[in-house]
Structures are given as structure tokens and as C-alpha cells.
Amino acid sequence: MTKEQKIQELLTRGTVDLIVKKDLEEKLKSGKKLRIKYGVDPTGPKIHLGRASTMRKLAKFQELGHQIVLIVGDFTAQIGDASDKTNERPMLTYDDIKKNMENYLPQIGQVIDIKKAEVHYNSEWLGKLDYFDICRQADNFSVAQILDRENFSKRYKEGTRISLRELFYPLMQGYDSVAIKADIEIGGSDQLFNMLAGRTLQKAYNQKPQDVITYELMDGTDGRKMSTSWGNVILIEDEPNDIYGKIMSMRDEGVLKYFELATDMEMQEIQKIKKDLKANKLNPRDLKMRLAREIITMYHSEKDALNAEENFKKVFQDKGVPKDIKEEKIDKKWLKLKLKNDKKELVEREEYSVNILDLLVKTKLCSSKSEARRVVEQGGVKFNKKIIKNVTENVSVDKGWKILQKGKRHFVKIKL
């Protein structure tokens, strides 16, 4: 692909807004090394495919020789961006943010060359502003402008509370652009208002206003916007088997958009696939399998992708278990501890009876007893192919391998 073609793809593939298109084209063709800003608030510890799809644009800018400036919003994450919210977003503590940030950069490093990126935490400058600075910035905006945002307008008309804290968020994101002297800012289409605030504030601080590119938001596996709170996300650190299963469970009509936004497949080939689907020359199931292989190869490896496909076929088509199923020996001391109230159980035995909830947590199929209880009550747990329906049920663990299963994709072999 030529440089001109790469530029055109950045300006057309998955784009929603180009502000200002003519200036963007001139800047990108000028040969000047541009400062490309991208901000991300660590409101959760994991990065999902939707967020990663926008980050992949940063990698394309890197290929063209531009400087990526990554803003980790450790300050703004505490305030909370209400861009896509219908209700007030609660404030997070700095301890919450710090915990979320522990593995953030390594995850981003799976998408872009993090060593070549310029990384900042916006507490560097936002934490130093005084009241006069904030008032000076706020003077560039009217209440009418802020309330003109679709979600704020809707909440205001419905009488839903909007805090002043939320109204100040666009100013904070906008000031990030001033602090790092951004030439171009990219982000999801829900960020347009905040990114335009950056242009306004750069003018106020006598800087040349950044140009803006927004990209489509990815749908989750259920067709709604991909969101951790809705549980419809594919995380880039998900296990290969999980990624494969999630993609195979998604709606057929969403597959082509995933190819466009989350992979490097040529648009010409995507258009051909679209025609073949319309003419019933291609099975959507086969296309989802191809997508799953592509995504897993990107974030894991080709070998992992092929193994995940083999496991999927074995579990869902042959009703078997994965070939690489995890094995775990259950410690007798742990079993005795669980049964310490029963003196008969303190005798050394070849077989132990243990509650299903305890076993689910012990094997890490569930993170807590409350999760284990919920899964059992929903009929999502099997022990040696038998569905466990009662949360008080005990199962037998001995020296022979037995299979504990949660849902359709999670297995573990256990024995003493």
C-alpha cells in the first residue's frame, strides 16, 4: 500500500467525522511529523476490542512516521466522562484508577509500538490548575453549548440530575490538547464534543487548533455498543478459546463491520464478501470462524487461533471437551479444612465430598461464591456431564480425573 493509500484509508475506513477534512489532507500529505493525540481513561482494568480498534489507527499513524501522544487519563478518570451515559457517572477513587492502570500500558503495547509513543498522565497538568485557570477555560463555553450535547439535553429535559463536575469534563479533555500541543486528535464518535473543546481551548491559548478524526464505535457481541457494563465485550487479553466462542456467538449481521474496524482485511475483499453473503455463496458461520482466527492471531498467535478452532469444533460440534483442558490436583489439606466441622472427615480418605460452590472458586472457574451461586442457579455448571442444579450439592473428588464445566467454554479436570 502506498503512502497516499494509507492516508486515504485513515481518512475513510470506519470514519464518522473529519474536522477539518481539507486541513487533515494537507497536514498528512505535507511530510511534517505530526503530533497525534489519543486519550484513554482507565475506568476499568481491561481493554476491549472496541477501544483497541481505535488504537489500531494509531499504529497506522506510526507507520507514516508521526508521533503518537498517548494521554492516560488518571485525573479525568476520577471525574468521569458522561459522553455516552444516560445517568450521572460515579466518581472513582485514585486507588481504583491506580489498580486499573497496573496492566494498561502493556495491553496498549499489543496494539501500538509503545516504546516509540510519548506517554503522559493528565494529572501532570490538570492537577496543577487553580480556580482562575479553570474559570479562564470555562469562559470559552456557554451553558447552552454544553447542554446542546444529545445526552445532556435528553437528561435535562427528563429532569435527570447533571452535576457541574460532568459539565467540566470536556474542558479537561480539551486542555489535554493544549498541554501536549496536539496537531490531530482521534477517538470514538462519542468523543466529538470533547475533541472540539480541544480546538476551542487551543485557540484561546494561541495555538493552532487540532484537527479531529472520529471513528465508528464497535458493537458488542449482542448488537449493542460494546461496553463492559453490559457484559458484551471481547477483551484483547481474553483466552483464545473465549475469543473464538464469543465471536461464534455474535449476530451474523455484525461480522462484516468487525472485519472493517478490527482487522486489516482489504476493503475490496470485504466488499466481495458482502456480495457473496447477499448471493448466499458464503455461510456466515464460516465467515465468523475466519474472523475469530484473524482476531486471535492478532492478539495471541496463529497457533493459538488454530487450537481454539479445533477446541470449538470438538466442544460444540462433537460435544466433547477441549484437548488442552486445564488439569488441577485438589489439595487434601484444603478439602479437610472445608470439612473440619465433621470429625469423620478428618480421617485420611481416598475420596472426599465437597460443595460445588467451593470447588468452582477453588479451580478459579468462578471469582467468588456469589458468582458461583449465580452460575449454578442458571444451570450453567456440570460435573462429569451432570448438570448441577442445587447450590448446596456436594460432589465427589477422588484419584480419578473428573471434569468440572462452567458454561459452554470453561473446563477443568480435577482429581486428588
WOSULMO-V398893 format. One record per residue. N is the residue number from 0. RES is the residue in one letter. SS is DSSP state (H for helix, E for strand, L for the rest). PHI is phi as a letter, one per 30 degrees, with the letter a starting at -180 (NA if undefined). PSI is psi in degrees with one decimal (* if undefined). Layout:
# WOSULMO-V398893
N/RES/SS/PHI/PSI, N/RES/SS/PHI/PSI
This chain:
# WOSULMO-V398893
0/M/L/NA/129.9, 1/T/L/d/166.4, 2/K/H/e/-41.9, 3/E/H/d/-41.6, 4/Q/H/d/-38.8, 5/K/H/d/-40.2, 6/I/H/d/-45.8, 7/Q/H/d/-36.0, 8/E/H/d/-39.7, 9/L/H/d/-30.7, 10/L/H/c/-7.2, 11/T/H/b/-35.9, 12/R/L/d/110.6, 13/G/L/i/9.7, 14/T/E/d/149.4, 15/V/E/c/-50.4, 16/D/E/b/138.0, 17/L/E/b/110.7, 18/I/E/b/105.8, 19/V/L/c/130.4, 20/K/H/e/-48.0, 21/K/H/d/-43.8, 22/D/H/d/-38.4, 23/L/H/d/-46.7, 24/E/H/d/-43.4, 25/E/H/d/-43.6, 26/K/H/d/-47.0, 27/L/H/d/-24.4, 28/K/H/c/-8.3, 29/S/L/d/-22.2, 30/G/L/i/-4.7, 31/K/L/d/142.2, 32/K/L/d/113.1, 33/L/L/c/153.6, 34/R/E/c/109.1, 35/I/E/c/115.2, 36/K/E/c/137.9, 37/Y/E/b/126.9, 38/G/E/c/143.6, 39/V/E/b/128.2, 40/D/L/c/122.2, 41/P/L/d/67.7, 42/T/L/d/-10.3, 43/G/L/b/164.5, 44/P/L/d/-12.3, 45/K/L/b/147.9, 46/I/L/c/127.1, 47/H/E/c/171.5, 48/L/H/d/-32.2, 49/G/H/d/-46.4, 50/R/H/d/-38.8, 51/A/H/d/-30.1, 52/S/H/d/-36.2, 53/T/H/d/-39.1, 54/M/H/e/-31.7, 55/R/H/d/-26.4, 56/K/H/d/-33.5, 57/L/H/d/-39.4, 58/A/H/d/-35.7, 59/K/H/d/-38.8, 60/F/H/d/-37.1, 61/Q/H/d/-39.9, 62/E/H/d/-29.6, 63/L/L/d/2.3, 64/G/L/j/13.1, 65/H/L/d/161.2, 66/Q/E/c/116.2, 67/I/E/d/129.0, 68/V/E/c/106.8, 69/L/E/c/121.8, 70/I/E/c/113.1, 71/V/E/c/115.0, 72/G/L/d/68.0, 73/D/L/d/-26.4, 74/F/L/d/-51.3, 75/T/H/d/-27.5, 76/A/H/d/-29.0, 77/Q/H/d/-30.6, 78/I/H/d/-47.3, 79/G/L/j/119.1, 80/D/L/d/124.3, 81/A/L/c/15.5, 82/S/L/e/-40.3, 83/D/L/c/22.1, 84/K/L/c/141.5, 85/T/L/c/-6.4, 86/N/L/b/165.1, 87/E/L/d/135.9, 88/R/L/d/129.6, 89/P/L/d/149.8, 90/M/L/d/142.9, 91/L/L/c/152.9, 92/T/L/d/161.9, 93/Y/H/d/-29.4, 94/D/H/d/-39.1, 95/D/H/d/-48.0, 96/I/H/d/-44.0, 97/K/H/e/-42.1, 98/K/H/d/-41.2, 99/N/H/d/-31.1, 100/M/H/d/-10.0, 101/E/L/e/-41.1, 102/N/L/c/19.9, 103/Y/H/d/-52.4, 104/L/H/d/-41.4, 105/P/H/e/-36.2, 106/Q/H/d/-44.6, 107/I/H/d/-33.0, 108/G/L/d/-13.3, 109/Q/L/d/-14.6, 110/V/L/c/-42.4, 111/I/L/b/169.0, 112/D/L/d/92.8, 113/I/H/d/-26.9, 114/K/H/d/-28.0, 115/K/H/c/-6.9, 116/A/L/d/152.3, 117/E/E/c/117.7, 118/V/E/c/130.3, 119/H/E/b/152.6, 120/Y/E/c/126.8, 121/N/L/d/-2.3, 122/S/H/d/-17.9, 123/E/H/e/-38.6, 124/W/H/c/-35.8, 125/L/H/d/-31.5, 126/G/L/d/-9.7, 127/K/L/c/-6.4, 128/L/L/d/143.1, 129/D/L/c/179.5, 130/Y/H/e/-38.0, 131/F/H/d/-41.7, 132/D/H/d/-43.5, 133/I/H/d/-41.4, 134/C/H/d/-37.6, 135/R/H/d/-41.6, 136/Q/H/d/-44.5, 137/A/H/d/-26.4, 138/D/L/d/-14.4, 139/N/L/d/-0.4, 140/F/L/b/150.9, 141/S/L/c/158.9, 142/V/H/d/-37.3, 143/A/H/d/-40.2, 144/Q/H/d/-44.7, 145/I/H/d/-43.9, 146/L/H/d/-9.2, 147/D/L/d/-15.4, 148/R/L/d/139.0, 149/E/H/e/-47.5, 150/N/H/d/-36.4, 151/F/H/d/-42.1, 152/S/H/e/-43.6, 153/K/H/d/-45.9, 154/R/H/d/-39.3, 155/Y/H/d/-44.1, 156/K/H/d/-32.7, 157/E/H/d/-7.6, 158/G/L/i/16.5, 159/T/L/d/136.8, 160/R/L/e/135.8, 161/I/L/b/116.9, 162/S/L/d/153.5, 163/L/H/d/-30.9, 164/R/H/e/-43.9, 165/E/H/d/-36.5, 166/L/H/d/-25.5, 167/F/H/d/-12.7, 168/Y/H/e/-46.8, 169/P/H/e/-33.7, 170/L/H/d/-39.7, 171/M/H/d/-46.9, 172/Q/H/d/-37.0, 173/G/H/d/-39.5, 174/Y/H/d/-25.7, 175/D/H/e/-39.7, 176/S/H/d/-35.7, 177/V/H/d/-45.3, 178/A/H/d/-35.5, 179/I/H/c/3.8, 180/K/L/h/58.3, 181/A/L/d/140.6, 182/D/L/c/-39.3, 183/I/E/b/138.8, 184/E/E/c/135.9, 185/I/E/c/156.6, 186/G/E/l/-178.7, 187/G/E/d/159.3, 188/S/H/d/-20.9, 189/D/H/d/-7.8, 190/Q/H/c/5.0, 191/L/H/e/-48.8, 192/F/H/e/-45.5, 193/N/H/d/-37.4, 194/M/H/d/-34.9, 195/L/H/d/-29.9, 196/A/H/d/-32.8, 197/G/H/d/-41.3, 198/R/H/d/-43.8, 199/T/H/d/-46.4, 200/L/H/d/-33.4, 201/Q/H/d/-39.8, 202/K/H/d/-42.1, 203/A/H/d/-29.0, 204/Y/L/c/19.4, 205/N/L/i/35.9, 206/Q/L/c/156.1, 207/K/L/d/127.7, 208/P/L/d/139.0, 209/Q/L/d/152.8, 210/D/E/c/160.4, 211/V/E/b/135.0, 212/I/E/b/122.9, 213/T/E/c/147.2, 214/Y/E/c/157.1, 215/E/L/e/146.3, 216/L/L/d/138.4, 217/M/L/d/142.7, 218/D/E/d/152.9, 219/G/L/d/-176.1, 220/T/L/d/-16.5, 221/D/L/c/5.1, 222/G/L/j/-17.5, 223/R/L/d/169.5, 224/K/E/e/136.7, 225/M/L/d/121.3, 226/S/L/a/131.4, 227/T/H/e/-37.0, 228/S/H/d/-22.2, 229/W/H/c/-6.9, 230/G/L/i/25.2, 231/N/L/c/27.7, 232/V/L/c/155.1, 233/I/L/c/114.0, 234/L/E/d/143.7, 235/I/L/d/-17.5, 236/E/L/c/7.4, 237/D/L/e/150.1, 238/E/L/d/147.1, 239/P/H/e/-43.1, 240/N/H/d/-36.3, 241/D/H/d/-44.4, 242/I/H/e/-46.7, 243/Y/H/d/-47.5, 244/G/H/d/-39.9, 245/K/H/d/-41.6, 246/I/H/d/-39.6, 247/M/H/d/-21.9, 248/S/H/c/-7.6, 249/M/L/d/165.8, 250/R/L/d/140.7, 251/D/H/e/-38.9, 252/E/H/d/-12.0, 253/G/H/c/-6.5, 254/V/H/d/-45.8, 255/L/H/e/-39.8, 256/K/H/d/-33.7, 257/Y/H/d/-41.9, 258/F/H/d/-40.5, 259/E/H/d/-44.3, 260/L/H/c/-29.6, 261/A/H/c/-2.5, 262/T/L/b/176.7, 263/D/L/c/14.4, 264/M/L/e/135.7, 265/E/L/e/138.4, 266/M/H/d/-32.4, 267/Q/H/d/-39.7, 268/E/H/d/-36.7, 269/I/H/d/-40.7, 270/Q/H/d/-38.4, 271/K/H/d/-42.9, 272/I/H/d/-40.0, 273/K/H/e/-42.0, 274/K/H/d/-41.1, 275/D/H/d/-37.8, 276/L/H/d/-43.2, 277/K/H/d/-33.8, 278/A/L/c/8.1, 279/N/L/h/31.6, 280/K/L/c/-7.5, 281/L/L/b/133.6, 282/N/L/d/124.8, 283/P/H/e/-31.2, 284/R/H/d/-43.4, 285/D/H/d/-35.6, 286/L/H/d/-39.0, 287/K/H/d/-36.3, 288/M/H/d/-39.7, 289/R/H/d/-42.7, 290/L/H/d/-44.5, 291/A/H/e/-43.1, 292/R/H/d/-41.8, 293/E/H/d/-47.1, 294/I/H/d/-44.3, 295/I/H/d/-39.2, 296/T/H/d/-38.2, 297/M/H/d/-43.6, 298/Y/H/c/-7.1, 299/H/L/b/-97.1, 300/S/L/a/166.1, 301/E/H/d/-37.5, 302/K/H/d/-43.6, 303/D/H/d/-37.9, 304/A/H/d/-44.5, 305/L/H/d/-38.7, 306/N/H/d/-40.9, 307/A/H/d/-39.0, 308/E/H/d/-42.4, 309/E/H/d/-42.2, 310/N/H/d/-40.2, 311/F/H/d/-46.8, 312/K/H/d/-39.6, 313/K/H/d/-41.6, 314/V/H/d/-45.2, 315/F/H/c/-25.6, 316/Q/H/c/-42.4, 317/D/L/c/-2.2, 318/K/L/h/35.3, 319/G/L/c/-157.1, 320/V/L/b/155.8, 321/P/L/d/150.6, 322/K/L/d/-26.0, 323/D/L/c/35.0, 324/I/L/d/139.0, 325/K/E/d/139.3, 326/E/E/c/140.1, 327/E/E/b/130.9, 328/K/E/c/127.4, 329/I/L/d/124.2, 330/D/L/d/127.9, 331/K/H/d/-34.2, 332/K/H/d/-39.1, 333/W/H/d/-42.2, 334/L/H/d/-42.2, 335/K/H/d/-37.7, 336/L/H/d/-41.1, 337/K/H/d/-25.4, 338/L/L/c/20.9, 339/K/L/d/-21.2, 340/N/L/d/-11.2, 341/D/L/c/105.7, 342/K/H/d/-29.6, 343/K/H/d/-29.8, 344/E/H/d/-9.0, 345/L/H/d/-12.7, 346/V/L/d/140.6, 347/E/L/e/129.5, 348/R/L/b/163.8, 349/E/L/c/-7.0, 350/E/L/b/139.0, 351/Y/E/b/147.7, 352/S/E/c/129.3, 353/V/E/b/145.6, 354/N/E/d/140.1, 355/I/H/d/-35.1, 356/L/H/d/-43.3, 357/D/H/d/-40.1, 358/L/H/d/-38.5, 359/L/H/d/-39.3, 360/V/H/d/-41.4, 361/K/H/e/-41.3, 362/T/L/d/0.1, 363/K/L/i/20.0, 364/L/L/d/-26.4, 365/C/L/b/146.1, 366/S/L/d/-16.7, 367/S/L/a/165.8, 368/K/H/d/-32.8, 369/S/H/d/-39.1, 370/E/H/d/-43.3, 371/A/H/d/-43.1, 372/R/H/d/-44.5, 373/R/H/d/-43.9, 374/V/H/d/-41.7, 375/V/H/d/-46.4, 376/E/H/d/-25.7, 377/Q/L/d/1.5, 378/G/L/i/24.9, 379/G/L/c/15.2, 380/V/E/b/133.8, 381/K/E/b/143.8, 382/F/E/b/114.1, 383/N/L/h/47.5, 384/K/L/i/-3.3, 385/K/E/c/129.4, 386/I/E/d/128.2, 387/I/L/c/119.5, 388/K/L/c/-15.8, 389/N/L/c/127.0, 390/V/L/d/-15.7, 391/T/L/c/-2.2, 392/E/L/d/137.7, 393/N/E/c/147.5, 394/V/E/b/158.3, 395/S/E/c/129.3, 396/V/E/c/124.1, 397/D/L/b/-158.6, 398/K/L/d/-2.3, 399/G/L/c/145.6, 400/W/L/d/132.5, 401/K/E/b/152.4, 402/I/E/c/123.2, 403/L/E/c/129.3, 404/Q/E/b/134.3, 405/K/E/c/123.4, 406/G/L/i/-154.0, 407/K/L/c/-16.6, 408/R/L/b/-4.3, 409/H/E/c/118.3, 410/F/E/b/153.7, 411/V/E/a/136.9, 412/K/E/c/131.4, 413/I/E/b/151.2, 414/K/E/a/172.3, 415/L/L/d/*
